[in-house]
Amino acid sequence: MSAAPDLALARVLLFTPATRPDRFAKTAATRADGLIIDLEDAVGPNDKDSARTGVASWLRTRAGIEREGFRICVRINPVGTLAGLSDLLALVELASEGVAPDTLVLPKVESPYEVDLVARHLRTAGAVGAAVTLLALIESALGLEHAAAIARASPQLRSLAFGGVDLSADLGGSPDWEPMLAHRAHVVRCAAAAGLGVLDVPYLAIDDAPGLRAECERVRAMGFTGKLAIHPNQAAVIAEAFTPTAAEVEYAQGVLAAAAAAGGGACTYRGKMVDEPVLRAARRVLGRVGVPAIP
């Protein structure tokens, strides 16, 4: 199986409880770009050890996952807890044997030290551990305050995610759109400044496809590169919303072709000035659909 694409390009990652390995392979049949095996919120305190053992066993074979480029992620418990440290130790030991998930999802991150700690331990497992990418969830007031530093904590960190539900509880506010708007924007700014992807919080109304689509359009316009999902039915809606349209791809190709023809000098395309920010945006569009960009 080929290596998974850059985590920063993921449009939708689908959560699945670590206690339900029978569902892992089924996620690859959806339009999700990857699976997040959840050892944290989806697993009760009495089941943490058995779930961890089961996930480690499954990772040795990735049974049933045949889709090329499908990303396997594991959300561990917070590294400041005994369960989180046990999760990390188990996965580092597994990586030292040559087996690892593509990505570790770190919940409730509140300082760059947590990201650095995980990255340093993974690197002790050699090349396999060093290749594991990280996704940090910003879902507390303290995490929000330190989001810029967290985003630059390690080269292995490739994405942030906005944990609006936990954040609203920590703030004592509402998880609705308007109360969370400024906090969403802050996480987007921090991710963009560090060159990371940024995923939005899951949409909790699993039977409301129109509402999900509308929220995807809103957050994509803000700069989010994707959205987390909690139900298989959400994957197609999110993937479609975050995939550049044929018209967007054509425009991006035209921009880059015009710049190439101008030999790096100033130019216009369809009556609009083409400068470096426009070129970066065009390359980003083509990167998200796997189309080679003109240098």
DATA-V238805 format. One record per pair of residues at least 24 apart in sequence whose ideal C-beta (glycine too) atoms are under 7 Angstrom apart, sorted by the first residue. I is the first residue (numbers start at 1). J is the second residue. Records with the same first field share a line. If there is no record, write none. Layout:
I=J ; J
This chain:
1=68
2=68 ; 69
4=34 ; 69 ; 70 ; 71 ; 102
5=69
6=158
7=71 ; 103 ; 133 ; 135 ; 158 ; 159 ; 197
8=158 ; 159 ; 196 ; 197 ; 225
9=197 ; 287 ; 288
10=34 ; 71 ; 197 ; 226
11=226 ; 238 ; 239 ; 242 ; 243
12=226 ; 227 ; 229 ; 235 ; 238 ; 239
13=73 ; 199 ; 228 ; 229
14=229 ; 232 ; 235
15=228 ; 229 ; 230
17=42 ; 43
18=42 ; 43 ; 51 ; 54 ; 55
19=43 ; 47 ; 51
21=54 ; 58
24=58 ; 64
25=63 ; 64 ; 65
27=232
28=65 ; 67 ; 70
30=232 ; 235 ; 236
31=235 ; 236 ; 239
32=229 ; 235
33=71
34=70 ; 71 ; 72 ; 73
35=72 ; 73
36=73 ; 75 ; 105
37=73 ; 74
38=75
39=74 ; 75 ; 76 ; 77 ; 87
40=75 ; 76 ; 77 ; 107
48=83
52=86 ; 87 ; 90
56=90 ; 94
59=94 ; 99 ; 101
60=99
71=102 ; 103
72=101 ; 102
73=101 ; 102 ; 103 ; 105 ; 135
74=101 ; 104 ; 105
75=105 ; 107
76=104 ; 106
78=107 ; 108
79=106 ; 114 ; 117 ; 118
88=118 ; 121
92=121 ; 122 ; 124 ; 125 ; 129
95=122 ; 125 ; 128 ; 129 ; 132
96=125 ; 126
98=128
100=128 ; 129 ; 132
101=132
102=132 ; 133
103=132 ; 133 ; 134 ; 135
104=132 ; 134
105=135 ; 137
106=134 ; 135 ; 136 ; 137
107=137 ; 139
108=137 ; 139 ; 140 ; 143 ; 166
109=136 ; 137 ; 138 ; 143 ; 150
110=140 ; 142 ; 143 ; 146
111=146 ; 150
112=146 ; 149 ; 150 ; 153
115=150 ; 153 ; 154 ; 157
116=153 ; 154
119=154 ; 156
122=156
132=156
133=158
134=158
135=159 ; 161
136=160
137=161 ; 163
138=162 ; 163 ; 187
139=163 ; 166 ; 167
140=166 ; 167 ; 170
141=170 ; 171
144=183 ; 186
147=186 ; 187 ; 190
148=190 ; 193
151=190 ; 191 ; 193 ; 194 ; 196
152=194
157=196
158=196 ; 197
159=196 ; 197 ; 198 ; 199
160=187 ; 190 ; 191 ; 196 ; 198
161=199 ; 228
162=187 ; 200 ; 201
163=201
164=201
165=201
184=219 ; 222
185=222
188=222 ; 223 ; 224
192=223
197=225 ; 226
198=223 ; 224 ; 225
199=224 ; 225 ; 226 ; 227 ; 228
200=224 ; 227 ; 228
201=228
202=228 ; 229 ; 230
203=234
206=230 ; 231 ; 233 ; 234
209=237
212=237
213=237 ; 241
216=241 ; 242
217=241
243=289
244=285 ; 288 ; 289
248=285
249=285 ; 286 ; 289 ; 291
252=282 ; 285 ; 286
253=286
255=279 ; 282
256=282 ; 293 ; 294
257=294
260=294
